[in-house]
Amino acid sequence: MTYVDTGILPRGTLEPGRAYDNINHFFGQLGQVVGASRGEAQDSRSSPDLTPLEKHLRFVQDAISKVSMHLPRGFAVGLNRQFANMMDEDAWEDDDDLVSPDALTAFIDTLRHTRTKRRPGIGTNGRGSVTASWSVGDNRLIIECLPSGKVSMVLSRRLDDGEIERAAFDPTRPERVRDVLAPFNPEVWFDG
C-alpha cells in the first residue's frame, strides 16, 4: 500500500454511535476515488498514445511510489514532479538515453540508505545515469547513480577552519554511501 498525502481527512469529532458511520463513509469515498484512479491509470498506461518518454516516466514514477513509505512525508510527490520536469518532451534531447532501471534503483536505494530528509536536485547525463545533488552553502555533494547499479560521488566540504576540502570516490554500492561519507559529517547534506 502506498501512502498518499491528500490533505483530506475527516476532522470533526466522532460522536458515539456515529463513529462507525463517519469512518465507513470516509473509507467508502476513498474506495471510490482509488478505484476510479486505478481504472484511469490502467487506461492511460496501456494507451498506445503515450510516447516512449512518457511510458518511461510512468515507470520511474511507479518505482518511486513503490518505496514512498520509506521516504519522508511528501518526498515522493516532489521527486515525481522533478522527474516529470526533467523528462518533459520539450526539454528532453532525442539522442539522450532514458534513465536506466539499474541507475534508478541505485538512486532510490541511495535515498533510502542515507535516510536523507532533504530532497536532492536531480539531473541526468544523457547516458542513463541519475545525478543527485545537495548544496548547503559551500558544502556540495553530487552522487551519480550509474547504469551499473553503483554510485560515484564528488564533494566539497567547508571545514571549521574555513578551508574547503574536496574528495571524489570510485563507484560503490548505494548502501555504503553514508559510511563512505562519514568522515565529512554528511548530516550537513542529508539532515537539512
VMD Tcl script that draws the C-alpha trace (Angstrom):
set ca {
  {0.00 0.00 0.00}
  {1.33 3.41 -0.95}
  {0.84 6.35 1.38}
  {-0.73 9.30 -0.39}
  {-0.92 12.62 1.43}
  {-4.09 14.17 0.05}
  {-4.57 16.51 2.97}
  {-8.25 15.49 3.15}
  {-9.21 13.78 6.38}
  {-12.41 13.87 8.42}
  {-11.61 16.49 11.06}
  {-14.78 16.68 13.16}
  {-15.06 14.89 16.50}
  {-16.68 11.49 16.21}
  {-19.71 11.16 18.43}
  {-20.51 7.78 19.98}
  {-22.82 5.88 17.64}
  {-21.76 7.97 14.65}
  {-18.11 6.94 14.65}
  {-18.72 3.84 12.58}
  {-20.89 5.75 10.10}
  {-18.31 8.51 9.64}
  {-15.40 6.11 9.24}
  {-17.37 3.86 6.91}
  {-18.40 6.88 4.80}
  {-14.80 8.14 4.63}
  {-13.40 4.78 3.50}
  {-16.29 4.35 1.06}
  {-15.38 7.65 -0.57}
  {-11.70 6.74 -0.52}
  {-12.50 3.43 -2.24}
  {-14.43 5.23 -4.96}
  {-11.59 7.67 -5.57}
  {-8.89 4.98 -5.53}
  {-10.98 2.66 -7.70}
  {-11.53 5.41 -10.25}
  {-7.87 6.36 -10.17}
  {-6.78 2.78 -10.72}
  {-9.11 2.45 -13.69}
  {-7.85 5.69 -15.19}
  {-4.26 4.70 -14.51}
  {-4.74 1.35 -16.22}
  {-6.31 3.04 -19.23}
  {-3.60 5.68 -19.54}
  {-0.73 3.22 -19.00}
  {-1.94 0.89 -21.69}
  {-2.74 3.75 -24.04}
  {-0.91 3.47 -27.35}
  {-0.86 7.29 -27.45}
  {1.97 7.52 -24.91}
  {5.43 8.30 -26.26}
  {8.39 6.15 -25.15}
  {9.49 9.03 -22.91}
  {6.05 9.23 -21.26}
  {5.99 5.46 -20.76}
  {9.43 5.61 -19.15}
  {8.35 8.49 -16.91}
  {5.44 6.32 -15.72}
  {7.93 3.54 -14.98}
  {10.11 5.96 -12.97}
  {7.15 7.36 -11.04}
  {5.80 3.88 -10.29}
  {9.20 2.83 -8.92}
  {9.29 5.89 -6.64}
  {5.72 5.31 -5.49}
  {6.53 1.73 -4.52}
  {9.06 2.94 -1.93}
  {7.32 6.15 -0.90}
  {6.51 4.77 2.54}
  {10.26 4.58 3.24}
  {10.81 8.24 2.37}
  {9.95 11.38 4.34}
  {6.38 12.62 4.03}
  {5.75 14.36 0.70}
  {9.15 13.29 -0.68}
  {7.79 11.00 -3.41}
  {5.41 13.64 -4.73}
  {8.28 16.11 -5.07}
  {10.54 13.53 -6.73}
  {7.83 12.58 -9.20}
  {7.39 16.26 -10.06}
  {11.16 16.68 -10.52}
  {11.38 13.67 -12.85}
  {8.36 14.92 -14.81}
  {10.10 18.28 -15.31}
  {13.38 16.63 -16.25}
  {11.75 14.20 -18.69}
  {9.44 16.74 -20.30}
  {9.12 16.22 -24.07}
  {10.23 19.80 -24.75}
  {13.31 19.56 -22.51}
  {14.49 16.04 -23.36}
  {17.05 15.60 -26.14}
  {16.07 12.88 -28.62}
  {19.52 11.29 -28.65}
  {19.74 11.05 -24.83}
  {19.42 7.60 -23.29}
  {16.47 7.14 -20.95}
  {17.20 6.68 -17.25}
  {18.47 3.14 -16.77}
  {16.36 0.92 -14.46}
  {19.54 -0.01 -12.54}
  {20.52 3.66 -12.17}
  {17.01 4.42 -10.90}
  {17.26 1.57 -8.39}
  {20.65 2.89 -7.24}
  {19.12 6.38 -6.85}
  {16.20 5.11 -4.77}
  {18.49 2.88 -2.68}
  {20.79 5.85 -2.05}
  {17.88 7.92 -0.76}
  {16.73 5.10 1.49}
  {20.16 4.19 2.89}
  {21.27 7.77 3.52}
  {17.93 8.45 5.27}
  {18.04 11.94 3.80}
  {15.42 14.42 4.94}
  {16.28 16.79 2.08}
  {15.19 16.08 -1.46}
  {18.13 16.39 -3.85}
  {18.28 18.26 -7.10}
  {18.23 15.71 -9.92}
  {19.56 15.50 -13.43}
  {20.90 13.09 -16.00}
  {23.94 12.95 -18.23}
  {22.06 11.50 -21.20}
  {23.81 8.14 -20.80}
  {21.26 6.52 -18.48}
  {22.55 7.86 -15.14}
  {20.63 9.80 -12.49}
  {22.56 12.60 -10.81}
  {21.52 13.73 -7.32}
  {22.94 16.90 -5.79}
  {22.75 18.54 -2.39}
  {24.12 22.05 -1.75}
  {24.25 23.88 1.54}
  {26.40 27.00 1.24}
  {29.91 25.88 0.29}
  {29.09 22.25 1.10}
  {28.24 20.38 -2.07}
  {27.63 16.69 -2.73}
  {26.99 15.14 -6.14}
  {26.11 11.46 -6.40}
  {25.92 9.92 -9.84}
  {23.77 6.79 -9.86}
  {25.17 4.69 -12.67}
  {23.55 2.17 -15.05}
  {25.79 -0.44 -13.36}
  {23.72 -0.01 -10.17}
  {26.63 1.63 -8.34}
  {27.17 5.26 -7.37}
  {30.14 7.61 -7.69}
  {30.50 10.71 -5.54}
  {32.20 14.10 -5.65}
  {32.04 16.56 -2.77}
  {33.34 19.81 -1.38}
  {33.04 20.48 2.35}
  {33.91 23.66 4.26}
  {35.79 22.75 7.41}
  {35.56 24.58 10.73}
  {38.79 26.48 9.98}
  {37.30 27.77 6.70}
  {39.33 25.51 4.44}
  {37.38 23.71 1.72}
  {38.17 20.04 1.38}
  {37.35 18.18 -1.83}
  {37.02 14.46 -2.47}
  {35.94 12.07 -5.19}
  {35.11 8.40 -4.78}
  {35.19 5.45 -7.14}
  {31.87 3.69 -7.76}
  {30.47 1.89 -4.73}
  {27.19 0.28 -3.69}
  {24.37 2.65 -2.64}
  {24.13 1.12 0.84}
  {27.75 2.20 1.52}
  {27.24 5.91 0.76}
  {26.64 7.06 4.33}
  {29.65 5.06 5.61}
  {31.95 6.43 2.90}
  {30.81 9.99 3.65}
  {31.02 9.60 7.45}
  {34.35 11.48 7.83}
  {32.73 14.50 6.15}
  {29.73 14.70 8.53}
  {27.07 14.00 5.87}
  {24.35 15.39 8.13}
  {25.06 18.78 6.56}
  {23.56 17.48 3.29}
  {21.04 14.92 4.46}
  {19.52 16.26 7.68}
  {18.53 19.66 6.27}
}
mol new
graphics top color blue
foreach p $ca { graphics top sphere $p radius 0.5 }
foreach p [lrange $ca 0 end-1] q [lrange $ca 1 end] { graphics top cylinder $p $q radius 0.2 }
display resetview
